[in-house]
Amino acid sequence: MIKNQVEIAIVGGGLIGMLTAYALVKSGADVAVIEKSASALESSWAGGGILSPLYPWRYPDAVNELAFKSQHMYASLVDDIQRESGIDPQYRQCGMSILADDMDEAAYHWLRDHKITYTDSAPDWNRVESRRYVYLPQIAQIRNPRFIKSLMVALEKRGVEFSFNNTVSAFEKSENGEFLLSTAKGQWQAKRIIICAGAWTAKLLGNIVPTIASEVAPEMEINPVRGQMLLYLAPETLISSIILSKGKYIIPRKDGRVLVGSTMENAGFNKATTGEAKFELKAFVEDICPVLSQYPIEQHWSGLRPGSPDGTPFIGEHPQISGLYINSGHFRNGVVMAPASAQLMCDLIQGNRTSVDPEAYALAR
């Protein structure tokens, strides 16, 4: 089979992989993306697109640092990608209303310490059974599937090669330091490899480097965590802000569709939807926003999050294999952390000064 040559091969074509490719190609690198299925059909497509950790005060500083940096990057990043692709990812600052019962004194301290604007009056108070909410007006959202489409078009225009429905089975490192990847569609030669395979990262590493499986950053624990979602078809003006309550959320889209999620299930790599989860999410809607329950459910799906022990992703070079990098384990916050994660990965590869301390995300931290 033909051997394809590239400077950097990214294994995994979800949002993390594609934004990493975007950062690298903008810096002048030659990049290819190899994906086991079609583009970004896993957690990148399945998630809600809230551009904030749900309860940021409950996360380590390392998560919030990437989230804050990404939040400041998103508006201009989306403008660039929309201009290049002609596709609107529907980025918009709609704000997020958090049930006051979910807040404690530490949460209010955190908001004040980080100068996060908030009010005690939520815009959808009349839709949420008159419960008291805390409103964060600066929180934005993005429509994941549209963002993925726009990003892929922009990458193709910049010369990034995609190889979809292509599984990486093994690799070896030659004497000159380059990698030879064996895939279902032939061989690839690359100077560097970046694994951005989400929930499949640890499994993939165990398969392609079995001789050192026990040494593949033993602290790097990434496990699949299933999340199920419902999509309601409602009038455009029914709900104006994201609503967060008891760990679940309601997200209004621009066209009136409303996402409701999400469950947290340890079901391995099983992506099946269940009646139990559908009942749980419907009950949540009926309790928190009963007016929404009057409208039809258009879709029910699930995705697998790349769960890491405390939500902090693994971003950096493999401790035993020079030239092999990981950018994975973002758990529930892949979309909000993606731009800063991609930039950190790019800076590490290019030898640039990083805007965050990379040790916080090292594989063997």
RADAHU-V305359 format. One record per helix or strand. SS is the DSSP state (hx for helix, st for strand). FROM is the first residue (numbers start at 0). LEN is the number of residues. If there is no record, write none. Layout:
SS	FROM	LEN
SS	FROM	LEN
//
This chain:
st	2	9
hx	14	12
st	30	4
hx	42	4
st	49	1
hx	55	3
hx	60	25
st	91	1
st	95	4
hx	99	3
hx	104	9
st	118	1
hx	124	3
st	132	4
st	140	1
hx	143	14
st	160	3
st	167	6
st	178	5
st	185	10
hx	197	11
hx	209	6
st	221	12
st	241	4
st	247	5
st	256	5
st	264	1
hx	274	14
hx	291	3
st	296	12
st	313	4
st	323	5
hx	330	20
hx	357	4
//
